[in-house]
Amino acid sequence: MVSLKNWDNKTWLSSKDYIKSFSKFLIKNSNLNSKSEILDIGCGRGKISGNLYNELKLISKPTGIDIVDHKDKDKRIRFKKSNGLNFLDKNKKFFDLILIKQTIHLLKIREIKKLIKLCKKYLKPNGVIMVLTLDPYKNEIPTFKLMNSKLKKSLNRDKKIIALLEKNNKISKTKKFIYKVKILKSKYLQMINDRYISILLEFDLNQIENGVNEINSNFKKRIIFKDKLQCIIISRNV
Ligand SMILES: C[S@@+](CC[C@H](N)C(=O)[O-])C[C@H]1O[C@@H](n2cnc3c(N)ncnc32)[C@H](O)[C@@H]1O
């Protein structure tokens, strides 16, 4: 698979405001404090975990795992270039929070089952796994026609993943994280060109070019929408 390199590359997903409000959401829905140990699977540039390091005045740097090693990753995390499963197979540490944000859909179903099983094994007694996916029911991501049909398929798969997680685990809470995005159309078109989201990775240049033209004629100069995530909080006891 082609790797995802531009997700948090100077987009709203890496803006100070987004990181701050997402950190607030994480802190509100977990029992984190300065002694907490955090693992971020599919951390991207690690800005979220890096911000938690400051916000919580963490003693230990959060561990961030990703298959892509970005040059400009956050210095406040302990980064390991690895696949989540391989990392946990060799792991010996226990965590208060294992964050899997907008990453689980990139795994095969059998890998998801194995990953969550391993995550539970390495949770401290009051620790939680927080799995975030795009809200599969009320999504507002701006799309072009072809992108929209890919997104629908991906969201249907997310519904299956959520059902599987709910069936196999003790879910302590389900929460929504909603962030209001205001973005210049020119900037969003750049993100489409950069294939910021995984559903765009398989499109050829021509498909991207047509999509850019479509969005250009269908949206105003400033695009406003809500980026909605669903969060499933899994605790250790089954
Ligand atoms: C959509 S991005 C989300 C990044 C970050 N969690 C965030 O929300 O800003 C998904 C990330 O998962 C990484 N990834 C994909 N498969 C992975 C795997 N098996 N193990 C670890 N990371 C993976 C990708 O390289 C990418 O950085």
The ligand as an SDF file (V2000), in Angstrom:
LIG
                    3D

 27 29  0  0  0  0  0  0  0  0999 V2000
   -4.7820    8.9860    9.2070 C   0  0  0  0  0  0  0  0  0  0  0  0
   -3.2180    8.9570    9.9470 S   0  0  0  0  0  0  0  0  0  0  0  0
   -3.5600    9.3900   11.6210 C   0  0  0  0  0  0  0  0  0  0  0  0
   -2.3770   10.0010   12.3240 C   0  0  0  0  0  0  0  0  0  0  0  0
   -2.6430   10.4400   13.7760 C   0  0  0  0  0  0  0  0  0  0  0  0
   -3.1080    9.3410   14.5970 N   0  0  0  0  0  0  0  0  0  0  0  0
   -3.6520   11.5660   13.8000 C   0  0  0  0  0  0  0  0  0  0  0  0
   -4.8300   11.3120   14.0270 O   0  0  0  0  0  0  0  0  0  0  0  0
   -3.2550   12.7070   13.5600 O   0  0  0  0  0  0  0  0  0  0  0  0
   -2.8950    7.2030   10.0750 C   0  0  0  0  0  0  0  0  0  0  0  0
   -1.4620    6.8820   10.4750 C   0  0  0  0  0  0  0  0  0  0  0  0
   -1.3510    5.4800   10.7450 O   0  0  0  0  0  0  0  0  0  0  0  0
   -0.1040    5.0170   10.2350 C   0  0  0  0  0  0  0  0  0  0  0  0
   -0.2110    3.5460   10.0840 N   0  0  0  0  0  0  0  0  0  0  0  0
   -0.8290    2.8280    9.1230 C   0  0  0  0  0  0  0  0  0  0  0  0
   -0.7600    1.5130    9.3710 N   0  0  0  0  0  0  0  0  0  0  0  0
   -0.0720    1.3790   10.5390 C   0  0  0  0  0  0  0  0  0  0  0  0
    0.3640    0.2540   11.3240 C   0  0  0  0  0  0  0  0  0  0  0  0
    0.0630   -0.9960   10.9570 N   0  0  0  0  0  0  0  0  0  0  0  0
    1.0520    0.4870   12.4730 N   0  0  0  0  0  0  0  0  0  0  0  0
    1.3540    1.7600   12.8400 C   0  0  0  0  0  0  0  0  0  0  0  0
    0.9800    2.8570   12.1310 N   0  0  0  0  0  0  0  0  0  0  0  0
    0.2890    2.6730   11.0010 C   0  0  0  0  0  0  0  0  0  0  0  0
    0.0600    5.8220    8.9500 C   0  0  0  0  0  0  0  0  0  0  0  0
    1.4090    5.8430    8.5020 O   0  0  0  0  0  0  0  0  0  0  0  0
   -0.4580    7.1840    9.3810 C   0  0  0  0  0  0  0  0  0  0  0  0
    0.5560    7.9950    9.9140 O   0  0  0  0  0  0  0  0  0  0  0  0
  1  2  1  0
  2  3  1  0
  2 10  1  0
  3  4  1  0
  4  5  1  0
  5  6  1  0
  5  7  1  0
  7  8  2  0
  7  9  1  0
 10 11  1  0
 11 12  1  0
 11 26  1  0
 12 13  1  0
 13 14  1  0
 13 24  1  0
 14 15  1  0
 14 23  1  0
 15 16  2  0
 16 17  1  0
 17 18  1  0
 17 23  2  0
 18 19  1  0
 18 20  2  0
 20 21  1  0
 21 22  2  0
 22 23  1  0
 24 25  1  0
 24 26  1  0
 26 27  1  0
M  CHG  2   2   1   9  -1
M  END
$$$$
